[in-house]
């Protein structure tokens, strides 16, 4: 079998082993910014309590209204000025609920 010689037109593949793609990092950063903004709707004395309230409200939205809203391309106008606008955007970025650790980290960064 003849060895394959690389030509001048062969592109060098990006080595992303053990790393996240840039697109994924941008989505994570956008989600974290939205979580920080949503934390303002749930004032509480401690970061843990604020994170719990935020995550509970996000779970209620995801289990209920999100089932109908996920097919819509733009945020429904009746959510304007509410935390549901941010919930819609968070779930539109990635159709999964963030874990408790991520929400607590976002709340802690919002309080600084």
Helices and strands as residue ranges (DSSP letters): H 22-39, H 47-63, H 66-69, G 77-79, H 83-93, H 100-111
